[in-house]
Amino acid sequence: MVQQSSTDPKCAKPTIRILLYTDDPNGITNGDEQFGLGTMIRHLFAHKPFFADVCIEWISRFSSEGIPEQKLDALLKDENKKYDEVWFFGTFQATRKKFISKAVRGGPESELNKTEVEVLGEWMAVGPDQHMRGGGVLMTGDHNQTLVKGTLPSGENPLCPESSETPKFLGLGRAIGRCVPRAGRLRRWEGEPATNDPRHSFNTQVPSGGFDIESQILQLDANPQRLFLSGFDFKGETATNGFPHPLFFYRTGRLIRSFPDHVHEGAVVLPTDNELKDEKEWPKIIIQPKPRVVARGIDSRNCSSINLLAAYNGDCVAVGRIVADSTWHHYVGVNLEEFPSPSLPNTPADQIGQFYANLAIWLAPRRKRFDMSCVMFEWVANHVVMIEEIGGDPINIGRAAYAALAQVASPCEISELLDAAVPDYIRKLYESIYFPDSNLVLSPFPSKILLLGCIVNSFHQSQIEKANAEEKYEKPSSEELIATGFKDALMLHAKHIEPIAFEANRNAYLEDVPNSNKPKNQER
């Protein structure tokens, strides 16, 4: 068996390519300015995945002269780029007659045109063409503010019609955000929350140092807001005491609870039941996955709960994933001033940094995550500590494999790469799948430990067969070995829970038997 270093995957790592797309070259930059993304980028690289490289490119739609030189249709069809994700950081509200300065929040062709929306829709879908990548989207923006005089209703995009009423307030980031398929529907671009009246805006700042809650100084301090995480059951549906979303996995047994705060955030919203009937926008094959609020915050003015982050998992319907955020202030320098990178483990800054890396992993197209999982299984199967486990019990193999992986990969990365290994015939039946950490939890799905053990065992058996082969041995592909291991895990798990199901059925039957006919130990 080929042995390798614990820090050197044998297979070539895939690269997650992320486009940071803004509309004002002097607004949200890639540097260390107040509204620069430099600190966020450093955090991401400090926590970057072990089984993939990350490439980040910042591009502004407008040049410094106000010319819309970088439109999305050309960027996403450029075969030299092959972006896997687009993170939107828009500041403009709408199209304007002419570009003057960032203060007017717009310029000519600020909004996405019909071609751009069509190409985005194709790029977010999984398909035969190379640019149909199942791309992931982070949609941000900020609060809404008064409509600037001179703003024009675009009226040019039949795929994204204007509201029938002229709103008083338009959201920052609306111009490039609102027409993005599905993702643009997850933020409120018109009306409130706005900054004209504190009663109608969202303030997540944490009081400290005697400052008034309305003081923007508070967004510069070291006191983050606390996240209140949603729970989900094994199938990805909302459950009060369920699993938190993988975006907030931090370290073993710990979750990401800290997040930057801001004096006036925007609003994350979910589509109505009527809007979900549009299956072209919200596709359905066997099931229809839905956007879910995954984290909430507290409006400090009135202690009410507000949506901070929503996530949409399109894996089961062959479209890309989406995360919507209430504001891009959660990513820019002014709000990260006291959360630098690198930071010590378990600090708020380190938690925030891990979130950015989790976001990059979770939004990656499923094919890219599966490529990462192939590298992961090859790496752990050939790890030096796994030699003693060859031919052993899958549970013991899984424990050793998880211990090795935990030294180099985050819980989110391990979880998402196991998720990427789910066969299509199972994936299409569930919105999301949550594997429990151990067999001690009753679940319709095998634990992470058992799944790891069976898949690694599949790789080991292939190595043994190759060593014992008298003739030329054709090794199965990683995809075939993963599929075999997954099937083995399902069968072993079924055997594990069969006696439990039998006992439950037996007890349910006894409940209906008259007391006189029950076994004595069943009488009450």
C-alpha positions as CSV (number, residue, x, y, z in Angstrom):
1,M,0.0,0.0,0.0
2,V,1.3,3.5,-0.9
3,Q,1.8,5.5,2.2
4,Q,1.8,9.3,2.3
5,S,2.3,12.2,4.6
6,S,-0.8,13.4,6.6
7,T,-0.5,16.8,5.0
8,D,-0.1,15.8,1.3
9,P,-3.1,14.4,-0.5
10,K,-2.1,11.9,-3.2
11,C,-4.7,13.1,-5.7
12,A,-4.7,16.6,-7.2
13,K,-7.0,18.9,-5.2
14,P,-9.8,20.7,-7.1
15,T,-10.0,24.4,-6.9
16,I,-13.0,26.4,-5.8
17,R,-13.1,29.5,-7.9
18,I,-15.0,32.4,-6.3
19,L,-16.0,35.7,-7.9
20,L,-16.6,38.6,-5.6
21,Y,-18.9,40.8,-7.7
22,T,-19.6,44.5,-6.9
23,D,-20.8,47.4,-8.9
24,D,-18.7,50.3,-7.5
25,P,-14.9,50.0,-7.8
26,N,-14.6,52.7,-5.1
27,G,-17.3,51.2,-2.9
28,I,-16.8,47.7,-1.8
29,T,-13.2,46.9,-2.7
30,N,-10.8,43.9,-2.2
31,G,-8.5,45.9,0.0
32,D,-8.3,47.0,3.6
33,E,-10.5,50.1,3.3
34,Q,-13.5,50.6,5.6
35,F,-15.6,48.9,3.0
36,G,-12.9,46.5,1.7
37,L,-13.1,42.7,1.8
38,G,-9.4,42.2,2.6
39,T,-10.0,41.0,6.2
40,M,-12.7,38.6,5.1
41,I,-10.4,37.2,2.4
42,R,-7.6,36.7,4.9
43,H,-10.0,34.9,7.3
44,L,-11.2,32.6,4.5
45,F,-7.6,31.6,3.5
46,A,-6.7,31.1,7.2
47,H,-9.5,28.5,7.4
48,K,-9.5,27.3,3.8
49,P,-10.5,23.7,3.1
50,F,-7.8,21.0,3.2
51,F,-9.1,19.0,0.3
52,A,-9.4,21.9,-2.2
53,D,-7.6,25.0,-3.2
54,V,-9.4,28.4,-3.2
55,C,-9.1,31.1,-5.9
56,I,-10.8,34.4,-5.3
57,E,-11.2,37.2,-7.8
58,W,-12.7,40.6,-7.1
59,I,-14.4,42.3,-10.1
60,S,-16.4,45.5,-10.4
61,R,-19.2,45.8,-12.9
62,F,-18.3,49.5,-13.5
63,S,-14.9,50.9,-14.2
64,S,-13.7,54.0,-12.3
65,E,-15.1,56.1,-15.2
66,G,-18.6,54.6,-14.7
67,I,-18.6,52.3,-17.7
68,P,-20.2,48.9,-17.2
69,E,-17.3,46.9,-18.6
70,Q,-17.7,43.6,-16.7
71,K,-21.1,42.1,-17.2
72,L,-21.9,38.7,-15.8
73,D,-22.8,36.9,-19.1
74,A,-19.3,37.3,-20.4
75,L,-17.7,36.5,-17.0
76,L,-19.6,33.3,-16.4
77,K,-19.1,32.0,-20.0
78,D,-15.4,32.7,-19.9
79,E,-13.8,29.3,-20.1
80,N,-10.5,30.6,-18.6
81,K,-12.4,31.6,-15.4
82,K,-14.9,28.8,-14.7
83,Y,-16.3,30.3,-11.6
84,D,-17.9,28.0,-9.1
85,E,-19.5,30.7,-6.9
86,V,-20.5,34.4,-7.2
87,W,-20.7,36.4,-4.0
88,F,-22.7,39.6,-4.7
89,F,-21.7,42.8,-2.9
90,G,-23.8,45.4,-4.6
91,T,-24.3,49.0,-3.5
92,F,-26.3,50.6,-6.3
93,Q,-30.1,50.9,-6.2
94,A,-31.1,51.0,-9.8
95,T,-30.2,52.3,-13.3
96,R,-29.6,56.0,-13.7
97,K,-29.2,58.3,-16.6
98,K,-25.5,58.9,-15.9
99,F,-22.9,57.9,-13.4
100,I,-21.8,60.7,-11.1
101,S,-20.5,59.2,-7.9
102,K,-21.2,56.3,-5.5
103,A,-23.4,58.7,-3.5
104,V,-26.1,58.5,-6.2
105,R,-26.2,54.7,-6.0
106,G,-26.4,53.9,-9.7
107,G,-25.4,54.6,-13.3
108,P,-26.3,53.4,-16.8
109,E,-26.9,49.7,-17.1
110,S,-26.7,49.2,-13.3
111,E,-29.3,46.4,-13.4
112,L,-28.7,43.0,-14.9
113,N,-30.1,42.7,-18.4
114,K,-32.1,39.8,-19.9
115,T,-29.0,38.0,-21.3
116,E,-27.2,38.2,-18.0
117,V,-30.1,36.7,-16.1
118,E,-30.5,33.9,-18.7
119,V,-26.8,33.1,-18.4
120,L,-26.9,33.2,-14.6
121,G,-29.8,30.8,-14.7
122,E,-27.9,28.4,-16.9
123,W,-24.7,28.7,-14.8
124,M,-26.7,28.0,-11.6
125,A,-28.1,24.8,-13.2
126,V,-26.4,21.5,-13.7
127,G,-26.2,20.6,-17.4
128,P,-24.3,19.3,-20.3
129,D,-22.7,22.6,-21.3
130,Q,-19.4,23.5,-19.5
131,H,-20.8,26.7,-18.1
132,M,-23.8,24.9,-16.6
133,R,-21.9,24.3,-13.4
134,G,-24.6,24.3,-10.7
135,G,-22.9,27.4,-9.4
136,G,-23.5,28.7,-5.9
137,V,-24.6,32.3,-5.0
138,L,-24.1,34.4,-1.9
139,M,-26.6,37.3,-2.1
140,T,-26.0,40.3,0.1
141,G,-27.0,43.9,0.1
142,D,-27.8,46.4,2.8
143,H,-30.6,48.5,4.2
144,N,-33.0,50.4,1.9
145,Q,-32.9,54.1,1.6
146,T,-34.7,57.0,-0.2
147,L,-35.0,56.7,-3.9
148,V,-32.4,59.1,-5.5
149,K,-33.8,61.6,-8.0
150,G,-33.0,60.6,-11.5
151,T,-33.3,56.9,-11.0
152,L,-34.9,55.2,-14.0
153,P,-37.2,52.2,-13.9
154,S,-35.3,49.7,-16.0
155,G,-38.3,48.3,-17.8
156,E,-35.9,46.4,-20.0
157,N,-35.9,42.9,-18.4
158,P,-39.0,40.9,-19.0
159,L,-37.5,38.1,-16.8
160,C,-37.5,40.5,-13.8
161,P,-40.3,43.0,-14.1
162,E,-40.5,46.1,-11.9
163,S,-43.0,46.5,-9.1
164,S,-46.3,48.1,-10.2
165,E,-45.9,50.7,-7.5
166,T,-43.0,53.2,-7.2
167,P,-41.4,52.5,-3.8
168,K,-40.2,55.3,-1.5
169,F,-37.1,53.2,-0.5
170,L,-34.8,51.0,-2.6
171,G,-32.3,48.6,-1.2
172,L,-28.5,49.0,-1.6
173,G,-27.4,46.2,-3.8
174,R,-30.8,46.0,-5.5
175,A,-29.4,46.8,-9.0
176,I,-27.3,43.7,-9.4
177,G,-29.1,41.6,-6.9
178,R,-32.9,41.5,-7.4
179,C,-32.9,39.7,-10.8
180,V,-30.6,36.9,-9.9
181,P,-32.6,33.7,-10.2
182,R,-34.0,32.5,-6.8
183,A,-31.3,34.3,-4.9
184,G,-32.8,37.8,-5.6
185,R,-36.0,36.7,-4.1
186,L,-34.5,36.1,-0.7
187,R,-33.9,39.8,0.2
188,R,-36.4,42.7,0.5
189,W,-35.3,45.3,-2.0
190,E,-38.1,47.8,-1.7
191,G,-39.8,49.5,1.2
192,E,-38.5,49.0,4.7
193,P,-36.2,48.4,6.6
194,A,-34.7,51.8,5.9
195,T,-32.6,54.3,7.8
196,N,-35.0,57.2,7.7
197,D,-36.6,56.2,11.0
198,P,-34.9,54.0,13.6
199,R,-38.3,52.4,14.4
200,H,-38.3,50.9,10.9
201,S,-34.8,49.6,10.6
202,F,-32.9,46.6,12.1
203,N,-30.1,47.3,14.6
204,T,-28.1,44.3,15.7
205,Q,-25.4,46.2,17.6
206,V,-24.5,45.0,21.1
207,P,-24.6,47.8,23.8
208,S,-21.2,48.4,25.4
209,G,-19.0,51.2,26.7
210,G,-21.8,53.6,27.5
211,F,-22.5,54.3,23.8
212,D,-26.1,54.8,22.7
213,I,-27.5,51.9,20.7
214,E,-27.8,54.1,17.7
215,S,-24.0,54.9,17.7
216,Q,-22.2,53.4,14.7
217,I,-19.1,53.2,16.9
218,L,-20.6,50.0,18.3
219,Q,-20.0,48.2,14.9
220,L,-16.3,48.9,15.4
221,D,-15.9,47.2,18.8
222,A,-15.0,43.7,19.8
223,N,-18.5,42.7,20.9
224,P,-20.2,40.6,18.2
225,Q,-23.9,39.9,17.9
226,R,-25.0,36.4,18.9
227,L,-26.4,34.0,16.4
228,F,-29.6,32.0,17.2
229,L,-29.4,28.9,15.0
230,S,-32.3,27.1,13.4
231,G,-32.6,23.3,13.8
232,F,-33.3,20.7,11.1
233,D,-34.2,17.1,11.1
234,F,-32.4,14.3,9.3
235,K,-34.2,15.2,6.0
236,G,-33.5,18.9,6.2
237,E,-36.8,20.1,7.4
238,T,-37.2,22.6,10.2
239,A,-37.2,20.9,13.7
240,T,-37.1,22.7,17.0
241,N,-34.4,20.5,18.6
242,G,-32.7,19.5,15.3
243,F,-29.3,19.8,13.9
244,P,-27.8,23.3,13.2
245,H,-27.0,24.1,9.6
246,P,-23.5,22.9,8.5
247,L,-22.6,26.6,7.8
248,F,-22.2,27.0,11.6
249,F,-20.1,23.9,12.4
250,Y,-17.0,25.2,14.1
251,R,-14.9,22.7,16.0
252,T,-15.9,19.2,17.3
253,G,-18.7,19.7,19.7
254,R,-18.8,23.5,19.1
255,L,-20.8,25.8,16.9
256,I,-20.3,29.3,15.4
257,R,-22.3,31.7,17.5
258,S,-20.6,35.0,16.9
259,F,-21.2,37.3,13.9
260,P,-20.4,41.0,13.1
261,D,-23.1,43.5,14.0
262,H,-24.5,46.6,12.3
263,V,-26.7,49.6,13.1
264,H,-29.1,49.1,10.2
265,E,-29.3,45.8,8.4
266,G,-31.4,44.8,5.5
267,A,-34.1,42.1,5.5
268,V,-33.8,38.4,4.5
269,V,-37.2,37.0,3.4
270,L,-38.6,33.7,2.2
271,P,-40.9,33.1,-0.8
272,T,-44.6,32.7,-0.1
273,D,-46.4,29.5,-0.8
274,N,-47.9,31.1,-3.9
275,E,-44.4,32.1,-5.1
276,L,-43.2,28.5,-4.6
277,K,-45.8,27.3,-7.1
278,D,-43.6,28.8,-9.8
279,E,-41.6,25.6,-10.5
280,K,-39.4,27.3,-13.1
281,E,-38.1,29.5,-10.4
282,W,-38.3,27.0,-7.5
283,P,-37.8,23.6,-9.3
284,K,-39.4,20.4,-8.2
285,I,-38.5,16.9,-9.4
286,I,-39.6,14.4,-6.8
287,I,-39.6,17.0,-3.9
288,Q,-39.3,20.8,-3.9
289,P,-36.5,22.1,-1.8
290,K,-37.3,25.3,0.0
291,P,-35.2,28.2,1.2
292,R,-34.8,28.0,5.0
293,V,-33.8,30.6,7.6
294,V,-30.7,29.2,9.2
295,A,-29.7,31.9,11.6
296,R,-31.5,34.8,13.3
297,G,-30.3,37.8,15.3
298,I,-31.9,40.3,17.7
299,D,-33.0,43.8,16.8
300,S,-31.5,45.6,19.8
301,R,-34.1,48.4,19.8
302,N,-37.1,46.2,20.6
303,C,-35.6,42.7,21.3
304,S,-37.4,41.2,18.3
305,S,-36.0,38.3,16.3
306,I,-34.9,39.1,12.7
307,N,-33.7,36.9,9.9
308,L,-29.9,37.2,9.3
309,L,-29.2,34.3,6.9
310,A,-31.2,32.0,4.7
311,A,-30.0,29.0,2.7
312,Y,-31.3,27.0,-0.2
313,N,-30.0,23.6,-1.1
314,G,-30.7,22.8,-4.8
315,D,-28.7,19.5,-4.9
316,C,-31.8,17.3,-5.3
317,V,-33.2,19.3,-8.2
318,A,-29.8,19.9,-10.0
319,V,-29.4,23.6,-9.3
320,G,-26.8,25.5,-7.3
321,R,-27.0,26.4,-3.6
322,I,-27.8,29.9,-2.3
323,V,-27.1,31.8,0.9
324,A,-28.8,35.2,1.4
325,D,-27.4,37.6,4.1
326,S,-29.1,40.6,5.6
327,T,-26.1,42.9,4.9
328,W,-22.7,43.0,3.4
329,H,-21.5,44.7,6.6
330,H,-21.0,41.2,7.9
331,Y,-18.0,40.9,5.4
332,V,-16.4,44.3,5.2
333,G,-13.5,45.9,7.1
334,V,-15.4,48.5,9.1
335,N,-17.3,45.7,10.9
336,L,-14.3,43.4,11.2
337,E,-11.9,45.9,12.7
338,E,-11.7,44.1,16.1
339,F,-11.9,40.6,14.5
340,P,-8.6,40.4,12.7
341,S,-7.0,37.3,11.0
342,P,-5.3,35.3,12.2
343,S,-7.0,34.9,15.6
344,L,-6.8,32.4,18.5
345,P,-9.0,29.4,18.4
346,N,-12.5,29.7,20.0
347,T,-12.4,33.5,19.8
348,P,-15.3,35.4,18.1
349,A,-12.9,36.4,15.3
350,D,-11.9,32.8,14.7
351,Q,-15.5,31.7,14.6
352,I,-16.3,34.4,12.1
353,G,-13.4,33.3,9.9
354,Q,-14.5,29.7,10.0
355,F,-17.9,30.8,8.8
356,Y,-16.4,32.4,5.6
357,A,-14.6,29.1,4.9
358,N,-17.7,27.1,5.5
359,L,-19.6,29.3,3.1
360,A,-17.0,28.7,0.4
361,I,-17.3,24.9,0.9
362,W,-21.1,24.8,1.2
363,L,-21.8,26.9,-1.9
364,A,-19.4,24.9,-4.1
365,P,-21.2,23.0,-6.9
366,R,-22.0,19.4,-6.0
367,R,-19.6,18.1,-8.6
368,K,-16.7,20.1,-7.1
369,R,-17.7,18.8,-3.6
370,F,-17.7,15.3,-4.9
371,D,-14.2,15.7,-6.4
372,M,-13.1,16.9,-3.0
373,S,-14.7,13.8,-1.4
374,C,-12.7,11.6,-3.7
375,V,-9.5,13.3,-2.6
376,M,-10.6,12.9,1.0
377,F,-11.2,9.2,0.8
378,E,-8.0,8.5,-1.1
379,W,-6.1,10.5,1.5
380,V,-7.6,8.9,4.6
381,A,-7.5,5.4,3.2
382,N,-3.8,5.7,2.7
383,H,-3.1,7.6,5.9
384,V,-0.4,5.9,8.0
385,V,-2.7,5.5,11.0
386,M,-5.1,3.5,9.0
387,I,-2.7,0.6,8.3
388,E,-3.7,-1.2,11.5
389,E,-7.3,-0.9,10.6
390,I,-7.2,-2.7,7.3
391,G,-9.8,-5.5,7.3
392,G,-11.2,-4.4,10.7
393,D,-14.7,-3.5,11.9
394,P,-16.2,-0.6,9.9
395,I,-17.0,1.3,13.1
396,N,-13.4,1.1,14.3
397,I,-12.2,2.1,10.8
398,G,-14.6,5.0,10.9
399,R,-13.4,6.2,14.3
400,A,-9.8,6.1,13.2
401,A,-10.6,7.8,9.9
402,Y,-12.6,10.6,11.6
403,A,-9.8,11.2,14.1
404,A,-7.3,11.6,11.3
405,L,-9.6,13.9,9.3
406,A,-10.3,16.1,12.3
407,Q,-6.6,16.9,12.5
408,V,-6.7,18.7,9.1
409,A,-10.3,19.4,8.0
410,S,-13.1,21.3,9.7
411,P,-16.3,19.6,10.8
412,C,-18.2,21.4,8.0
413,E,-15.7,20.2,5.3
414,I,-16.0,16.5,6.6
415,S,-19.8,16.7,6.8
416,E,-20.2,18.3,3.3
417,L,-17.8,15.9,1.6
418,L,-19.7,12.9,3.1
419,D,-22.9,14.6,1.9
420,A,-21.5,14.9,-1.6
421,A,-21.0,11.1,-1.6
422,V,-24.7,10.4,-1.3
423,P,-25.8,8.5,-4.4
424,D,-28.3,10.2,-6.8
425,Y,-31.0,7.7,-6.2
426,I,-31.1,8.8,-2.5
427,R,-30.2,12.4,-2.9
428,K,-33.3,13.1,-5.1
429,L,-35.6,12.1,-2.3
430,Y,-34.4,14.6,0.4
431,E,-34.0,18.3,0.6
432,S,-30.9,17.9,2.8
433,I,-29.4,14.9,4.7
434,Y,-28.0,15.1,8.2
435,F,-25.8,12.2,9.2
436,P,-25.5,11.8,13.0
437,D,-22.0,11.7,14.5
438,S,-22.4,8.3,16.0
439,N,-24.6,5.2,16.0
440,L,-26.0,6.1,19.4
441,V,-28.5,8.4,17.6
442,L,-31.5,6.7,16.0
443,S,-31.6,7.9,12.4
444,P,-32.8,6.7,9.0
445,F,-29.3,7.3,7.8
446,P,-25.9,5.8,8.9
447,S,-23.7,7.8,11.2
448,K,-20.7,9.7,9.9
449,I,-18.4,7.1,11.6
450,L,-20.1,4.1,9.9
451,L,-20.2,5.9,6.6
452,L,-16.5,6.8,6.8
453,G,-15.6,3.2,7.9
454,C,-17.5,1.5,5.1
455,I,-16.2,3.8,2.3
456,V,-12.6,3.6,3.6
457,N,-13.0,-0.2,3.9
458,S,-14.1,-0.2,0.3
459,F,-10.8,1.5,-0.7
460,H,-8.8,-0.9,1.5
461,Q,-10.5,-4.0,-0.1
462,S,-9.6,-2.7,-3.5
463,Q,-5.9,-2.4,-2.4
464,I,-6.0,-5.9,-1.0
465,E,-7.5,-7.3,-4.3
466,K,-4.8,-5.5,-6.3
467,A,-2.0,-6.9,-4.1
468,N,-3.5,-10.5,-4.5
469,A,-4.3,-10.3,-8.2
470,E,-2.3,-12.7,-10.3
471,E,-3.2,-10.9,-13.5
472,K,-3.4,-7.3,-14.4
473,Y,-5.8,-5.6,-12.0
474,E,-8.2,-2.9,-13.1
475,K,-8.8,-0.8,-10.0
476,P,-12.4,0.5,-9.6
477,S,-12.8,4.3,-9.9
478,S,-13.1,6.4,-6.7
479,E,-16.8,6.9,-7.7
480,E,-17.3,3.1,-7.7
481,L,-15.5,2.6,-4.5
482,I,-17.5,5.3,-2.8
483,A,-20.8,3.9,-4.1
484,T,-19.9,0.4,-2.8
485,G,-19.0,1.8,0.6
486,F,-22.1,3.8,0.8
487,K,-24.3,0.8,0.0
488,D,-22.5,-1.3,2.6
489,A,-23.1,1.5,5.2
490,L,-26.8,1.5,4.4
491,M,-27.1,-2.3,4.7
492,L,-25.2,-2.4,8.1
493,H,-27.3,0.5,9.4
494,A,-30.5,-1.3,8.4
495,K,-29.4,-4.4,10.3
496,H,-28.6,-2.1,13.3
497,I,-32.0,-0.5,13.5
498,E,-34.0,-3.6,12.5
499,P,-34.2,-4.9,16.1
500,I,-35.2,-1.5,17.3
501,A,-38.0,-1.2,14.8
502,F,-39.1,-4.8,15.7
503,E,-39.2,-3.9,19.4
504,A,-41.1,-0.7,18.7
505,N,-43.7,-2.6,16.6
506,R,-44.0,-5.2,19.3
507,N,-44.6,-2.7,22.0
508,A,-47.2,-0.9,19.9
509,Y,-49.0,-4.2,19.3
510,L,-49.0,-5.0,23.1
511,E,-50.5,-1.6,23.8
512,D,-53.6,-2.8,21.9
513,V,-53.8,-6.2,23.7
514,P,-56.3,-6.4,26.6
515,N,-54.5,-6.4,30.0
516,S,-55.7,-9.9,30.8
517,N,-53.8,-11.3,27.8
518,K,-50.6,-9.3,28.2
519,P,-47.5,-10.9,29.6
520,K,-47.2,-10.2,33.3
521,N,-44.2,-7.9,32.8
522,Q,-46.3,-5.7,30.5
523,E,-49.2,-5.2,32.9
524,R,-49.4,-1.7,34.4
